[in-house]
Each structure stands twice: as C-alpha cells, then as structure tokens.
C-alpha cells in the first residue's frame, strides 16, 4: 500500500513546501556601469564604477528610491565613493523598473552627477552630467549591468529542509 502512495505523497509534500516557501527576493543587488562623455571639453573621456543596494523594501509601486549601500566611481583618474556624495546616493525605480542612480559630487572640478532616467518620456535614459569651474558643461551616456544578486536565504533554507525531509521519508519507507 505504501509503495502505491509514495509518489503521490512525495509530490503533495513537495507542493506543500513550495507553497509555504516565502517569495525569494534579492536582498543585495550589485551593478557595474561605464560610460563616455558625449559633449563639451571632456568629450570622449570615460568613467566606470559599481554600486549595490538592498532591495527588500522595494514595493514595485510608483516612484521609489533606495539608498545605495556601496558606490565606487572612477573618473579622470580619481575615485569617488559614498563619502564624496553631496546627498544620499540612491537607486531609483518606477513601478519596479530600475531607472538609474542619483549620485553627485560638487567638491571636485568638474562637478558631476549621475542622473536617473524618469521613464516618462522626458528623460527616459539615465545620464552623466558635468560642469567645470570655468563654465564648460557636458553630458554623457551610461550603461548599467546587473552583476549579481544574493537571494534571501530563508526560502532556500526551507526548500532544502523539505528536500532533506523527503529523502529521510523515502529512506524510512525503503529501508
């Protein structure tokens, strides 16, 4: 009798565990980026960097900003981080869609900023902007790439426990 119920029982235990498993949402999201200045006296200069944020508070509803937990920005042979920012640097979203990063530094010449897109047709794409003390200004384009994310461990742990339990039950029935 057990042998005929074993596949159905295993499937129902597995399905129950899957339903109980919390939605896995990335906690730490990491990006790299690079870009090129497209106008002004710094035409063709390049920049690059990386940043991360914790997206557990992201609701995917409307406009949202999440403070960056790390930031590394390399421009004109200089490195900048969160400690150089004029205000809290953020990752910005519209209905859960990543729009870019807001990060500005005015204590350097040229002053510069990474500006999120708005996703509304006005400024759809994120941009880089700079302004020198001599009055020259320009813009640049940015390419973002998500490098990895770390899944919430609770869901994975529950799933692993469920698989271990199924293995132990199978052993008990067969042995």
C-alpha positions in Angstrom: 0.0 0.0 0.0 2.8 2.4 0.9 4.5 1.8 -2.5 1.4 2.9 -4.4 1.0 6.1 -2.3 4.7 7.1 -2.2 4.9 9.1 -5.5 1.6 10.9 -4.7 2.6 11.5 -1.0 6.1 12.8 -2.1 4.5 15.2 -4.6 2.0 16.5 -2.1 4.7 17.2 0.5 6.8 18.9 -2.1 3.9 21.0 -3.3 3.0 22.0 0.3 6.6 23.0 1.0 6.7 25.1 -2.3 3.5 26.9 -1.2 4.9 27.6 2.2 8.2 28.9 0.9 8.4 32.7 1.0 8.9 34.6 -2.2 12.6 34.8 -2.8 13.5 38.4 -3.4 17.1 39.5 -4.0 18.4 41.3 -0.9 21.7 42.7 -2.2 21.7 43.8 -5.8 25.1 44.7 -7.4 25.6 46.7 -10.6 28.6 47.7 -12.7 28.4 50.7 -15.1 30.5 52.5 -17.6 30.1 55.4 -19.9 31.5 58.0 -22.2 31.3 61.8 -22.2 29.4 62.8 -25.3 29.8 66.6 -25.3 31.8 69.6 -24.0 35.5 69.9 -23.3 35.7 66.4 -21.8 34.4 64.8 -25.0 35.3 61.1 -25.2 36.5 60.8 -21.5 35.3 57.6 -19.9 34.1 56.7 -16.5 33.2 53.5 -14.7 32.2 52.1 -11.4 29.9 49.8 -9.4 27.3 50.1 -6.7 25.0 48.0 -4.6 21.7 48.4 -2.7 19.4 46.2 -0.6 16.0 45.9 -2.3 14.0 44.3 0.4 12.0 47.5 0.9 11.1 47.8 -2.9 7.4 47.6 -3.4 7.3 47.9 -7.2 4.6 50.5 -6.9 5.2 54.1 -8.2 8.3 56.1 -7.8 10.8 54.6 -5.3 14.4 55.4 -4.3 16.6 53.1 -2.2 19.8 54.4 -0.6 23.0 52.8 -2.1 24.9 50.7 0.3 28.2 50.9 -1.7 29.4 53.1 -4.5 32.7 53.2 -6.4 33.0 55.8 -9.2 36.2 56.3 -11.3 36.5 59.4 -13.4 39.6 61.4 -14.7 42.0 59.1 -12.8 40.1 59.8 -9.5 38.0 57.5 -7.3 34.8 58.6 -5.6 32.5 56.9 -3.1 29.5 57.5 -0.9 31.6 59.7 1.4 32.1 62.1 -1.5 28.4 62.4 -2.4 26.6 65.8 -1.9 23.5 64.0 -0.7 22.5 60.3 -0.1 23.1 58.4 -3.3 20.1 56.4 -4.5 18.9 53.7 -6.9 15.7 54.9 -8.5 12.7 52.9 -9.8 9.3 53.4 -11.4 6.9 50.6 -10.8 9.8 48.3 -10.0 11.8 49.1 -13.2 15.3 50.3 -12.5 15.8 53.8 -13.8 19.4 54.5 -12.7 21.4 56.1 -9.9 21.4 59.6 -8.4 25.0 60.4 -7.3 26.5 63.9 -7.3 29.9 65.3 -6.3 30.4 69.1 -6.3 33.7 69.2 -4.3 35.7 68.2 -7.5 36.4 70.1 -10.7 34.5 69.3 -12.7 31.4 68.8 -10.5 29.5 65.9 -11.8 26.3 63.8 -11.4 24.8 60.5 -12.4 21.2 61.2 -13.1 18.4 58.6 -13.1 16.1 58.4 -16.1 12.4 59.3 -15.4 10.8 56.6 -17.6 8.1 59.2 -18.5 9.4 60.3 -21.9 11.2 63.4 -20.6 14.5 61.8 -19.8 13.9 58.1 -20.3 17.6 57.1 -20.1 20.0 57.7 -17.2 22.8 60.2 -17.9 26.0 61.6 -16.7 26.4 65.4 -16.5 29.4 67.7 -15.5 30.1 71.3 -15.1 33.6 72.8 -14.8 34.6 75.9 -12.7 35.4 77.6 -16.0 31.8 77.2 -17.1 32.1 74.3 -19.6 29.4 71.7 -19.2 28.6 68.4 -20.9 26.7 65.2 -20.8 27.4 61.5 -21.3 25.7 58.2 -21.6 25.7 55.3 -19.1 25.4 51.6 -19.5 24.3 49.6 -16.4 24.8 45.9 -16.0 23.5 43.9 -13.0 26.4 41.8 -12.0 24.7 39.5 -9.4 22.3 39.4 -6.6 22.1 37.4 -3.4 18.8 35.6 -2.8 17.1 35.7 0.5 18.4 32.7 2.5 15.1 31.9 4.2 13.4 30.5 1.2 16.3 28.5 0.1 16.8 27.0 3.6 13.1 26.0 3.8 13.3 24.4 0.4 16.5 22.5 1.4 14.8 21.2 4.6 11.9 20.0 2.6 14.1 18.1 0.3 16.0 16.6 3.2 12.7 15.5 4.8 11.6 13.8 1.6 14.9 12.0 1.4 14.6 10.8 5.0 11.0 9.6 4.5 12.0 7.8 1.3 14.8 6.1 3.2 12.4 5.0 6.0 9.9 3.6 3.6 12.5 1.7 1.5 14.7 0.6 4.4 
